[in-house]
């Protein structure tokens, strides 16, 4: 009857049991506040150090005083710290962004209704040191660009290279996700059925995503780009979780694996223990993605990504590119630039591009003594040609470089290094057919000499630069497997003395 027949009387009230009176002296409260101010600094000192400061303040003020300041016990101090507002503590110790990640309302991510409706993309350096296919020397950690379909949970596309994340990596990964994986089936018998047009591409705020070329590519392909708000990675959780799965399940026991910290690595040297060639890693990674990751149930054993993909494919398959669109895709995915159509053709990075078709276009649509600026698309892995947009014809025209000997299979990075090499020698920049070709040959000799010396070295910084120059990527591996180089096609040039060239190489490779 004392409860007045209220239901709340049936609820346990254990939190009100015991002595609720404060056990420490009020005179030491100011010392407690001083120690808490120290604990809440951005340098993030430990609770133990804050308690030591509190004890010392009590002892110092007790000395020579008629009043003895008795400090509270360590357990009482810790309990009072635990009662502080957790969000305010996180703001002062870790910053507002971290505090928001830990405590703010996350909300629910709208679940897509079909495959390829919402696809997340991101980059990460892989925790493994790989070997050069030719020299078997360590060349460092590659960068992975990965795309994941949110509806099914399948990984749908990727790109691996030793170059830092940039537009080219994003564009090639998107193309890999959109196009059928027929080359993987032909070369390695890997069945990876995931492909199709992307409806919404979810990205973070990296510079490579906030770029005009990517916006133009997505506009041409009908892809909507959704940018996450800065400091809110939970809006793109699925791809982040996949990176952790790759490290925990695929890279966990591979030779040359790096660790998340020096403490975890201990005495293990990933450079000395690296044994996996880059090409073998690409093949193994694709097979693991297609036949292990996509076919494994989630942690709750409620869904299998490949099964969900197949079921959704039968109900509502994603749109696919037509044959003509597939042929146009390399043009759309190229690096977007604006150049003038001149009487001599188009100049891009001191390389001249011209053809009979472009000449006919100039004769018909351009007046005398007038240049017209237009959009061009550049394949950063092959400068032997560019794609020129002709507004009157509403199409792209493939225009070859006039110097095919120099630009055949030449990447943009290689060309820029060659130009720096020529500039270091104070040669004429306009004569690309002679000077750049000679520079390209000399740099290849430097790399050959470096490869010979690198076998006895454990430093991988220069080797990674060499891998970047050679253009190592998952696409280059497939091209090499599809078109193996014969012994007769290899260069038989004799080795030169390159000590002076090495010094120049070191000057511009940094």
C-alpha positions as CSV (number, residue, x, y, z in Angstrom):
1,X,0.0,0.0,0.0
2,X,3.0,2.3,0.5
3,X,3.5,2.4,-3.3
4,X,0.0,3.8,-3.8
5,X,-0.7,0.9,-6.3
6,X,1.8,2.4,-8.9
7,X,3.5,0.0,-11.4
8,X,6.8,1.8,-10.9
9,X,7.1,0.2,-7.5
10,X,7.8,-3.1,-9.2
11,X,11.0,-1.8,-10.8
12,X,14.3,-2.5,-9.1
13,X,16.0,0.5,-7.6
14,X,19.4,-0.8,-7.0
15,X,21.0,2.4,-8.1
16,X,19.7,4.1,-5.0
17,X,21.2,1.6,-2.6
18,X,24.2,2.2,-0.4
19,X,25.6,5.4,1.1
20,X,25.1,8.2,-1.3
21,X,27.1,10.8,0.6
22,X,30.3,12.2,-0.8
23,X,33.3,10.6,0.9
24,X,36.0,13.1,-0.1
25,X,36.6,16.5,1.5
26,X,35.1,19.5,-0.2
27,X,38.4,21.3,0.4
28,X,40.1,19.0,-2.1
29,X,37.5,19.7,-4.8
30,X,39.6,22.4,-6.5
31,X,42.5,19.9,-6.8
32,X,40.2,17.5,-8.4
33,X,39.1,20.1,-11.0
34,X,42.7,21.0,-11.8
35,X,43.5,17.3,-12.4
36,X,40.4,16.9,-14.6
37,X,41.5,20.0,-16.6
38,X,44.8,18.2,-17.3
39,X,43.0,15.0,-18.2
40,X,40.8,16.7,-20.8
41,X,43.8,18.2,-22.7
42,X,44.2,17.3,-26.4
43,X,47.5,15.5,-25.5
44,X,45.3,12.9,-23.9
45,X,47.1,12.1,-20.6
46,X,46.0,9.0,-18.8
47,X,43.6,8.9,-15.8
48,X,46.5,7.6,-13.7
49,X,48.6,10.7,-14.4
50,X,45.6,12.9,-13.5
51,X,45.2,11.1,-10.2
52,X,48.9,11.5,-9.5
53,X,48.6,15.3,-10.0
54,X,45.6,15.3,-7.7
55,X,47.6,13.4,-5.0
56,X,50.6,15.7,-5.3
57,X,48.4,18.9,-5.0
58,X,46.9,17.5,-1.8
59,X,50.3,16.7,-0.3
60,X,51.8,20.1,-1.3
61,X,49.0,22.1,0.2
62,X,49.0,20.0,3.4
63,X,52.7,20.7,4.0
64,X,53.0,23.7,6.4
65,X,49.3,24.0,6.8
66,X,47.2,23.5,9.9
67,X,44.6,21.6,7.7
68,X,45.4,18.2,6.3
69,X,44.0,17.6,2.8
70,X,43.2,13.9,2.6
71,X,42.9,12.8,-1.1
72,X,40.1,10.5,-2.2
73,X,41.0,6.9,-3.1
74,X,42.0,6.0,-6.7
75,X,38.9,4.0,-7.2
76,X,36.7,6.9,-6.1
77,X,38.7,9.2,-8.4
78,X,38.2,6.9,-11.4
79,X,34.4,6.6,-10.7
80,X,34.0,10.3,-10.7
81,X,35.9,10.6,-14.0
82,X,33.6,7.9,-15.5
83,X,30.6,10.0,-14.5
84,X,31.7,13.0,-16.6
85,X,29.8,13.7,-19.8
86,X,31.3,11.2,-22.3
87,X,30.6,13.4,-25.4
88,X,32.3,16.5,-23.8
89,X,35.3,14.4,-22.7
90,X,35.6,13.1,-26.3
91,X,35.4,16.6,-27.8
92,X,38.2,17.9,-25.6
93,X,40.5,14.9,-25.8
94,X,39.9,13.8,-29.5
95,X,38.2,16.7,-31.2
96,X,34.6,17.2,-32.4
97,X,34.8,15.1,-35.5
98,X,35.9,12.0,-33.5
99,X,33.3,12.7,-30.9
100,X,30.6,12.9,-33.5
101,X,31.7,9.6,-35.0
102,X,31.5,8.0,-31.5
103,X,28.3,9.5,-30.1
104,X,26.2,11.3,-32.8
105,X,23.1,9.9,-34.3
106,X,24.0,7.8,-37.4
107,X,20.6,7.2,-38.8
108,X,19.7,4.4,-41.2
109,X,21.1,4.0,-44.6
110,X,18.4,3.6,-47.2
111,X,18.6,0.0,-48.5
112,X,18.7,-0.1,-52.3
113,X,16.0,-2.2,-54.1
114,X,18.2,-3.7,-56.9
115,X,21.8,-4.5,-57.8
116,X,24.1,-1.7,-59.0
117,X,21.6,0.9,-57.7
118,X,24.1,2.0,-55.0
119,X,27.8,1.3,-55.3
120,X,30.4,2.5,-52.9
121,X,34.0,3.2,-53.9
122,X,37.2,4.0,-52.0
123,X,41.0,3.5,-52.0
124,X,43.4,1.8,-49.5
125,X,47.1,0.8,-49.6
126,X,47.3,-3.0,-49.3
127,X,49.2,-4.4,-46.3
128,X,51.7,-6.4,-48.3
129,X,55.1,-6.0,-50.1
130,X,55.1,-7.4,-53.6
131,X,57.9,-8.4,-56.0
132,X,58.8,-7.1,-59.4
133,X,57.9,-9.8,-62.0
134,X,61.2,-9.5,-63.9
135,X,63.8,-8.7,-61.2
136,X,62.1,-10.3,-58.2
137,X,63.0,-7.3,-56.1
138,X,60.5,-5.8,-53.5
139,X,58.6,-2.9,-55.0
140,X,56.4,-1.8,-52.1
141,X,52.7,-1.7,-51.2
142,X,50.2,-1.3,-54.0
143,X,47.1,0.9,-53.9
144,X,43.7,-0.8,-54.3
145,X,40.6,1.0,-55.6
146,X,37.5,-1.1,-54.9
147,X,33.8,-0.9,-55.7
148,X,31.1,-2.7,-53.8
149,X,27.4,-3.2,-54.6
150,X,25.4,-2.4,-51.5
151,X,22.3,-4.5,-52.3
152,X,24.0,-7.8,-52.8
153,X,27.3,-7.2,-51.0
154,X,29.3,-8.3,-54.0
155,X,32.6,-6.7,-54.9
156,X,32.0,-5.6,-58.5
157,X,35.2,-3.9,-59.7
158,X,38.7,-2.9,-58.7
159,X,42.0,-1.4,-59.9
160,X,45.5,-2.0,-58.4
161,X,48.5,0.1,-59.1
162,X,51.6,1.5,-57.4
163,X,50.6,5.1,-58.2
164,X,48.8,7.1,-55.5
165,X,45.0,7.4,-55.9
166,X,44.1,9.7,-58.8
167,X,41.4,10.0,-61.5
168,X,42.9,7.3,-63.7
169,X,42.6,4.8,-60.9
170,X,38.9,5.7,-60.3
171,X,38.1,5.6,-64.0
172,X,39.7,2.2,-64.6
173,X,38.0,0.8,-61.5
174,X,34.6,2.1,-62.7
175,X,35.2,0.6,-66.2
176,X,36.2,-2.7,-64.6
177,X,32.9,-2.7,-62.6
178,X,30.7,-1.8,-65.7
179,X,32.2,-4.2,-68.2
180,X,31.9,-8.0,-68.3
181,X,35.0,-9.8,-66.8
182,X,35.6,-11.8,-70.0
183,X,39.4,-11.4,-69.9
184,X,39.5,-12.9,-66.4
185,X,37.5,-15.9,-67.7
186,X,39.7,-16.3,-70.8
187,X,43.1,-15.9,-69.1
188,X,42.6,-17.4,-65.6
189,X,39.2,-19.3,-65.8
190,X,37.8,-17.0,-63.2
191,X,34.0,-16.7,-63.2
192,X,33.1,-13.2,-62.0
193,X,29.6,-12.3,-63.3
194,X,29.2,-9.0,-61.6
195,X,28.9,-6.1,-64.0
196,X,26.4,-3.5,-65.3
197,X,25.7,0.3,-65.3
198,X,26.1,2.0,-61.9
199,X,23.1,4.2,-60.9
200,X,24.6,6.0,-57.8
201,X,28.3,6.1,-56.9
202,X,29.0,6.9,-53.3
203,X,32.4,8.5,-52.6
204,X,34.2,10.4,-49.9
205,X,35.7,13.9,-50.5
206,X,39.1,12.9,-51.9
207,X,40.5,15.2,-54.6
208,X,40.3,12.4,-57.2
209,X,36.6,12.3,-56.7
210,X,36.0,16.0,-56.8
211,X,37.4,16.3,-60.3
212,X,36.0,17.6,-63.5
213,X,37.1,14.5,-65.5
214,X,35.2,12.2,-63.1
215,X,32.1,14.3,-63.2
216,X,32.2,14.3,-67.0
217,X,32.6,10.6,-67.1
218,X,29.7,9.9,-64.8
219,X,27.6,12.4,-66.7
220,X,28.3,10.6,-70.0
221,X,27.5,7.2,-68.3
222,X,24.4,8.4,-66.5
223,X,25.9,7.9,-63.0
224,X,24.8,10.0,-60.1
225,X,27.7,10.9,-57.7
226,X,26.8,11.1,-54.0
227,X,29.5,12.7,-51.8
228,X,29.7,11.8,-48.1
229,X,29.7,14.7,-45.6
230,X,33.2,15.3,-44.3
231,X,34.0,13.4,-41.1
232,X,31.0,11.0,-41.5
233,X,32.5,7.7,-42.8
234,X,29.5,5.8,-41.5
235,X,27.6,7.0,-44.5
236,X,29.8,4.6,-46.6
237,X,30.3,1.7,-44.2
238,X,30.2,-1.3,-46.6
239,X,33.3,-0.6,-48.6
240,X,35.2,0.2,-45.3
241,X,34.3,-3.2,-43.9
242,X,35.5,-4.9,-47.1
243,X,39.0,-3.4,-46.7
244,X,39.1,-4.9,-43.2
245,X,37.9,-8.3,-44.5
246,X,40.7,-8.3,-47.2
247,X,43.3,-7.7,-44.5
248,X,41.9,-10.2,-42.1
249,X,41.1,-13.0,-44.5
250,X,43.1,-12.7,-47.7
251,X,46.3,-11.0,-46.6
252,X,46.5,-12.5,-43.1
253,X,49.0,-15.3,-43.9
254,X,50.7,-14.1,-47.1
255,X,54.5,-13.7,-47.2
256,X,55.5,-10.1,-47.1
257,X,52.5,-9.0,-45.1
258,X,52.9,-5.7,-43.3
259,X,51.1,-5.0,-40.0
260,X,49.0,-2.1,-38.8
261,X,51.7,-1.0,-36.3
262,X,55.4,-1.5,-35.4
263,X,54.3,-3.2,-32.2
264,X,52.2,-5.8,-34.1
265,X,55.0,-6.4,-36.6
266,X,57.7,-7.0,-33.8
267,X,60.7,-8.6,-35.5
268,X,59.0,-9.6,-38.7
269,X,60.6,-7.9,-41.8
270,X,58.0,-7.8,-44.6
271,X,60.6,-6.6,-47.2
272,X,63.0,-9.5,-46.6
273,X,60.1,-12.0,-46.4
274,X,58.3,-10.9,-49.5
275,X,57.9,-13.7,-52.0
276,X,54.8,-13.0,-54.1
277,X,55.2,-11.6,-57.6
278,X,52.8,-8.8,-58.6
279,X,51.3,-10.8,-61.5
280,X,50.6,-13.8,-59.2
281,X,49.0,-11.5,-56.6
282,X,46.6,-10.0,-59.2
283,X,45.5,-13.4,-60.3
284,X,45.1,-14.7,-56.7
285,X,43.2,-11.5,-55.7
286,X,40.7,-11.8,-58.5
287,X,40.1,-15.4,-57.8
288,X,39.6,-14.7,-54.1
289,X,37.2,-11.9,-54.8
290,X,35.1,-13.8,-57.3
291,X,35.1,-17.3,-55.8
292,X,35.6,-16.7,-52.1
293,X,34.5,-13.3,-50.9
294,X,31.4,-13.0,-53.1
295,X,30.5,-16.6,-52.4
296,X,30.9,-16.5,-48.6
297,X,27.9,-15.9,-46.2
298,X,28.0,-12.8,-44.0
299,X,28.9,-13.0,-40.3
300,X,25.3,-13.7,-39.3
301,X,24.9,-16.4,-42.0
302,X,21.8,-14.6,-43.4
303,X,22.9,-13.9,-47.0
304,X,25.4,-14.9,-49.6
305,X,26.4,-12.1,-51.9
306,X,26.6,-14.2,-55.1
307,X,23.2,-15.8,-54.4
308,X,21.6,-12.4,-53.8
309,X,23.2,-11.1,-57.0
310,X,21.9,-14.0,-59.1
311,X,18.4,-13.7,-57.6
312,X,18.3,-10.0,-58.2
313,X,19.7,-10.5,-61.7
314,X,16.7,-12.7,-62.7
315,X,14.2,-10.2,-61.3
316,X,15.6,-6.9,-62.4
317,X,19.0,-7.0,-64.2
318,X,21.1,-3.8,-64.3
319,X,21.4,-1.9,-67.6
320,X,24.4,-2.9,-69.7
321,X,26.4,-1.0,-72.3
322,X,25.8,-1.8,-75.9
323,X,28.6,-2.8,-78.2
324,X,29.0,0.7,-79.6
325,X,29.0,2.1,-76.0
326,X,31.7,-0.4,-75.0
327,X,33.9,0.9,-77.9
328,X,33.3,4.4,-76.8
329,X,34.1,3.7,-73.1
330,X,37.9,4.2,-73.4
331,X,37.2,7.6,-74.9
332,X,34.8,8.6,-72.2
333,X,37.1,7.3,-69.4
334,X,40.2,9.3,-70.6
335,X,41.6,12.3,-68.8
336,X,39.7,15.3,-70.0
337,X,41.6,18.3,-71.3
338,X,40.9,21.3,-73.5
339,X,43.2,22.0,-76.5
340,X,43.2,24.1,-79.6
341,X,42.8,22.5,-83.1
342,X,45.6,24.3,-85.0
343,X,46.7,24.0,-88.7
344,X,49.4,21.5,-87.5
345,X,47.0,19.4,-85.4
346,X,46.7,19.3,-81.6
347,X,49.6,19.6,-79.2
348,X,49.5,17.9,-75.8
349,X,52.5,17.9,-73.5
350,X,54.8,18.7,-76.4
351,X,53.5,15.8,-78.5
352,X,51.8,16.6,-81.7
353,X,48.7,14.7,-82.9
354,X,47.3,14.8,-86.4
355,X,45.6,12.6,-89.0
356,X,43.9,12.7,-92.4
357,X,40.4,12.7,-90.8
358,X,41.3,15.7,-88.5
359,X,42.7,17.5,-91.6
360,X,39.4,16.9,-93.4
361,X,37.6,18.3,-90.4
362,X,39.7,21.4,-90.4
363,X,39.1,22.0,-94.1
364,X,35.4,21.7,-93.7
365,X,34.6,23.4,-90.4
366,X,37.5,25.7,-89.5
367,X,38.1,29.0,-91.3
368,X,41.5,30.3,-92.3
369,X,43.8,31.7,-89.6
370,X,41.4,30.6,-86.8
371,X,41.9,28.0,-84.1
372,X,39.1,26.2,-82.3
373,X,39.4,24.9,-78.8
374,X,37.8,21.5,-78.1
375,X,37.7,18.7,-75.6
376,X,40.2,15.9,-75.8
377,X,40.4,12.6,-73.9
378,X,43.8,11.1,-73.0
379,X,44.5,7.5,-72.1
380,X,47.2,8.1,-69.4
381,X,48.6,4.6,-70.0
382,X,49.0,5.0,-73.8
383,X,49.9,8.3,-75.4
384,X,50.1,6.9,-78.9
385,X,46.7,8.4,-79.6
386,X,44.1,10.8,-78.2
387,X,40.4,11.2,-78.6
388,X,39.2,14.6,-80.0
389,X,35.6,15.7,-79.7
390,X,34.2,17.2,-82.8
391,X,31.1,19.3,-81.8
392,X,29.8,19.6,-85.3
393,X,29.8,15.8,-85.7
394,X,28.9,15.1,-82.1
395,X,31.5,12.3,-81.8
396,X,35.0,11.6,-80.7
397,X,37.7,11.1,-83.3
398,X,40.8,8.9,-82.6
399,X,43.9,10.9,-83.6
400,X,47.3,9.2,-83.5
401,X,50.6,10.9,-82.4
402,X,52.8,11.7,-85.3
403,X,55.7,10.1,-83.4
404,X,54.5,6.6,-83.1
405,X,58.0,5.2,-82.4
406,X,58.3,7.1,-79.2
407,X,54.7,7.0,-77.9
408,X,53.9,3.4,-78.5
409,X,52.7,2.0,-75.1
410,X,54.1,5.1,-73.4
411,X,52.3,6.3,-70.3
412,X,51.8,9.9,-69.3
413,X,54.0,9.5,-66.2
414,X,56.8,8.0,-68.3
415,X,56.5,10.9,-70.8
416,X,56.7,13.5,-68.0
417,X,59.8,11.8,-66.6
418,X,61.3,11.8,-70.0
419,X,60.7,15.5,-70.4
420,X,62.3,16.2,-67.1
421,X,65.2,14.1,-68.2
422,X,65.6,16.1,-71.4
423,X,65.2,19.3,-69.6
424,X,68.0,18.3,-67.2
425,X,70.3,17.8,-70.2
426,X,69.3,21.2,-71.6
427,X,68.2,19.7,-74.9
428,X,65.6,21.2,-77.2
429,X,62.1,20.3,-76.0
430,X,60.5,20.7,-79.4
431,X,62.3,17.8,-81.1
432,X,60.4,15.0,-79.3
433,X,61.1,12.4,-82.0
434,X,64.9,12.5,-81.3
435,X,65.5,13.9,-77.8
436,X,62.6,12.2,-76.0
437,X,63.3,8.9,-77.7
438,X,66.9,9.0,-76.6
439,X,65.9,10.0,-73.1
440,X,63.4,7.2,-73.0
441,X,66.1,4.7,-74.0
442,X,68.6,6.1,-71.4
443,X,66.0,5.9,-68.6
444,X,65.2,2.3,-69.5
445,X,69.0,1.6,-69.2
446,X,69.0,3.3,-65.8
447,X,66.1,1.1,-64.7
448,X,67.9,-2.0,-66.0
449,X,71.0,-1.0,-64.0
450,X,68.8,-0.3,-61.0
451,X,67.1,-3.7,-61.3
452,X,70.5,-5.4,-61.3
453,X,71.6,-3.5,-58.2
454,X,68.3,-3.8,-56.4
455,X,68.6,-7.6,-55.9
456,X,71.2,-7.0,-53.2
457,X,69.4,-4.1,-51.5
458,X,66.5,-4.1,-49.0
459,X,65.4,-0.5,-49.8
460,X,62.2,-0.4,-51.8
461,X,61.6,3.4,-52.3
462,X,63.4,3.5,-55.6
463,X,62.0,0.2,-56.6
464,X,58.5,1.5,-56.1
465,X,59.3,4.5,-58.3
466,X,60.5,2.2,-60.9
467,X,57.3,0.2,-60.7
468,X,55.3,3.4,-61.1
469,X,57.4,4.3,-64.2
470,X,56.8,0.8,-65.7
471,X,53.1,1.3,-65.2
472,X,52.4,-1.8,-63.1
473,X,48.7,-2.4,-62.6
474,X,46.2,-5.3,-62.9
475,X,45.5,-4.2,-66.5
476,X,49.2,-4.4,-67.4
477,X,49.3,-7.9,-66.0
478,X,46.4,-9.0,-68.2
479,X,48.0,-7.4,-71.2
480,X,51.2,-9.2,-70.6
481,X,49.5,-12.5,-70.1
482,X,47.5,-12.0,-73.3
483,X,50.5,-10.9,-75.4
484,X,53.6,-12.5,-74.0
485,X,56.8,-10.9,-75.3
486,X,59.1,-13.2,-77.3
487,X,62.8,-13.4,-76.8
488,X,63.5,-12.0,-80.3
489,X,61.5,-8.9,-79.5
490,X,63.6,-8.0,-76.5
491,X,66.2,-5.2,-76.8
492,X,69.8,-6.4,-77.4
493,X,71.4,-3.0,-76.6
494,X,74.6,-3.2,-74.7
495,X,74.8,-1.8,-71.2
496,X,76.2,1.7,-70.9
497,X,78.0,3.6,-68.1
498,X,75.1,5.5,-66.4
499,X,76.5,7.0,-63.3
500,X,75.8,10.5,-64.5
501,X,72.3,9.6,-65.6
502,X,71.6,8.0,-62.3
503,X,72.4,11.3,-60.6
504,X,69.9,13.0,-62.9
505,X,67.4,10.3,-62.3
506,X,67.6,10.7,-58.6
507,X,67.2,14.5,-59.0
508,X,63.7,14.2,-60.6
509,X,62.4,11.0,-59.1
510,X,61.9,12.5,-55.6
